[in-house]
Amino acid sequence: MKEIKIFARAGQGAITTAAILGEALFYENKYSYAFPHFGAARMGAPMNAFLRFDEKPIRLRSKIYEPDYIIVIDPTLIESQNAFAGLTPDAKAVVAVRPETPVPQASGVEVHTLLAEKIATEIIGRPFANTVLLGAFAKITGAFTLDSVLKAVSKRFESKPAILQKNLDAVKKGYESV
Amino acid sequence: MKQFLEGSWAFADAAKLCRPGVISAYPITPQTHIVEHLAQFVANGELNAQTINVESEHSAASVVLGSQACGVRSFTCTSSQGLMLMAEVVFNIAGMRMPILMICANRALSAPINIWNDQQDSVSLRDSGWIQMYAENNQEAVDLVIAGYKIGEKPRVMLPVMVCVDGFILTHGMEVVDMPTQEEVDQFLPPYNPPYKLDVEKPLSLGLLGGPDVYIETRYAIQKTMEDVLTILPEVGDEFKKKFGRESVRLIEEYRLDDAEVALVAMGSVCGTIKDVIDELRQKGQKVGLLKIVTYRPFPEAAVNKALAKVPYVGVVDKNISLGATGALYTEIKAACSHDKKISGFVMGLGGRDITKNSIESVFSQSKEKVNSCTFVDLHNDLLWEEFRV
């Protein structure tokens, strides 16, 4: 079983990210349990989404304290939310950074950074880093193929054709950027 | 077909597959998504039902009571304070023998205001005459909704059914669910054909004054019917298994109980966490198991007694507390078992306090150490008066 913790601000798409991850894993016959940090967060408040996945159905219902992977959608949360705390040995982190963000260091953790907001702004027109990060996550972890993420993104945005292609391009760019 | 779905979406889908004619519900966290999805289905024309907007849960329950009394399969769902506001009507629905199905998204009760999960809301209405079933995961919840209508609507039963799903943990949790097709559900669940209904051609009164000359018989009749449900429910469960291949519909589930020295008893999603802990402890050679209560009302006393017959140490996990007494499930397990059994009660997870694998491991070891009827687990001492600290 592997566990993922996503750091974002409410409104940045952490739950959507977890939903797409779960859908992509589903296409590869894996079972996952994706869940938000159960709260009443207002737009802009720090929040988490979680996902655990395995070859067999997930039964464990607790929160995630020692993730194997973290995805940081908003770089301002690295420090304030202590995003690297509790990571397992050999953990991997996919972190959206801004040009001014110091590159995060954590011993034993494989940290991959990319200018995801900048990429998203160029492709989608708005700084929604999550689909860029999903592409990068697929490449770095090998948890699922690029095709599965693209398929999952297509399903998620099927009712929003105007932004679908842009998000597919964002995923691909994220995949190529790490 | 297997799909990766949010719990609320899956539950709304399951309700839709049962073709309710009337839906009335008042939104409340964490039940809201269920109502939203159903309203969307009706607006899209995917479901031919009337959604009736109301100003409170009391009215929502009253609307479905009225529609069901007119012979129309009806659906509602609520949570926490909403269920409390419904309470008066909840008892009426059972008293009038109306097989409405309700999903309760389990959440703590105020005060203090808390939107997070425990099971105090539905457990507080255990005496209302509703059949209550608790789902461990989203698949079970879907299955219990579909089977729930079938059980409640049996002419020999005619009782309402509450399917209880842990708020947020299940309602907002996304996981793989095998969704039955409309054709399969239509084959399993026939249209609602009540033995009595409000009809201008054949006038009938419901819920009238029932004085000392008749009232106690109405309660006795429900009590006897509840006893019958202990037989009928597993029969529907067998039918369900034949049709859909899953064993979700049952009174209890036994997990690695055969040679267990310590068993926990629990309801709902925490059973999944307990199963994971059991597998880990078994690998270390500890003989531990779980008795999952799926059907809490009617209470399957004989099945509980049989399942725990050879287990010397039992720990009961309650996500509720009968303040001034113990957890509600604890008292019933204690009553169902022989006196020589060592049974401890644990109150945990109230108001969303996370139940981790460590919490469960500690409950397993405490169950063997010392009998205690009401131990609160994972308390933060720094929040307590000094004399209350543990």
Interface residues (C-beta under 8 A of the other chain):
Chain A: A18 A19 G22 E23 L25 F26 Y31 S32 Y33 A34 F35 P36 F38 A40 P57 I58 R59 L60 R61 S62 K63 Y65
Chain B: K2 Q3 F4 E6 T29 P30 I115 W116 N117 E136 N137 D166 F168 I169 H172 G173 M174 E175 V176 S269 V270 G272 T273 K275 D276 G352 D354 I355 T356 K357
